[in-house]
Amino acid sequence: MPPRHETFLRSLQVLPERIQNPDAFPFTIPAIRTLRSLELDPRITFFLGENGSGKSTLIEAIAMAEGFNPEGGSKGFSFSTRQSESGLWRCIRLVRGARRPTTGFFLRAESFFNVATEIERLDAEPGPGPPILPSYGGVSLHERSHGEAFLALVENRFGPEGLYILDEPEAALSPARQLVLLRHIHLLIQDGSQFLIATHSPILLAFPGALLYQLSESGIEKIDYEETEHYRLTREFLLRRDLFFRELFADDESS
């Protein structure tokens, strides 16, 4: 078996000849327009940036180029609730390593409800295979809170040697549950898994040794954790929240 430090996805490359209209979305996003190639960490790569910076668009394109359903789920999921994906995935090529993942999952917080519904629909249909709900903890994901459902997914469905692409997983999780997620990520990485994550969470971004890419009006670039706005703003707010409130509420106090 290849050594586990070898990666599933080494990098991505943009293929300019496949771009039909460089002046249309998603190439109107600066970080996407200037992207040519991007190295990926064999363990964990984070994408961060302001709302609208393109991180979800980019991670969706990687997932689709890898064969995942744009709304999320395993590679076998082919349902479509509402088509909203960009065509970026057709314009990139994934450079793969010697290893191949034995499992994988694409999670996007905004459409996880649709994935849970699809799991129930598949199990309700007669077929030769066993039910799939036990692989997700045996209890309907709709009967759990959003955060509980997501952790049930990670604890039961995610396994060793997997490729996991997550879009804003913190949306469903309290800070304490984000720490639980970090623990699961650590164990799965030790078992040969690779993660690609788009996030706003300063807790998740702190994962030791992670590769961080910041998407902004200037493009996309590597950044150290302590240099991210997520870290600096959170730290400053916690240390000087009274000052923040005085500035934020200044107009109210003067009226």
MOLINFEN-V990199 format. One record per backbone hydrogen bond with DSSP energy under -1.0 kcal/mol. CO is the residue of the C=O (numbers start at 1). NH is the residue of the N-H. If there is no record, write none. Layout:
{{CO:NH} {CO:NH}}
This chain:
{{3:6} {8:97} {10:40} {11:95} {12:38} {13:93} {15:18} {16:19} {21:24} {24:27} {26:29} {29:33} {30:34} {36:14} {38:12} {43:195} {44:211} {45:197} {46:213} {47:199} {48:215} {50:53} {54:58} {55:59} {56:60} {57:61} {58:62} {59:63} {60:64} {61:65} {62:66} {63:68} {64:67} {69:72} {73:106} {74:77} {87:90} {88:91} {91:15} {93:13} {95:10} {95:11} {103:163} {105:165} {106:73} {107:167} {108:111} {111:115} {112:116} {113:117} {114:118} {115:119} {116:120} {117:121} {118:122} {119:123} {120:124} {132:135} {133:136} {133:138} {134:137} {140:143} {145:149} {146:150} {147:151} {148:152} {149:153} {150:154} {151:155} {152:156} {153:157} {153:158} {161:102} {162:194} {163:105} {164:196} {165:107} {166:198} {167:109} {168:171} {169:172} {170:173} {174:178} {175:179} {176:180} {177:181} {178:182} {179:183} {180:184} {181:185} {182:186} {183:187} {184:188} {185:189} {186:190} {187:191} {188:193} {189:192} {191:161} {194:164} {195:45} {196:166} {197:47} {198:168} {201:205} {204:207} {207:210} {211:46} {212:223} {213:48} {214:221} {216:219} {219:216} {221:214} {224:227} {225:228} {228:232} {229:233} {230:234} {231:235} {232:236} {233:237} {234:238} {235:239} {236:240} {240:244} {241:245} {242:246} {243:247} {244:248} {245:249} {249:253} {250:254}}
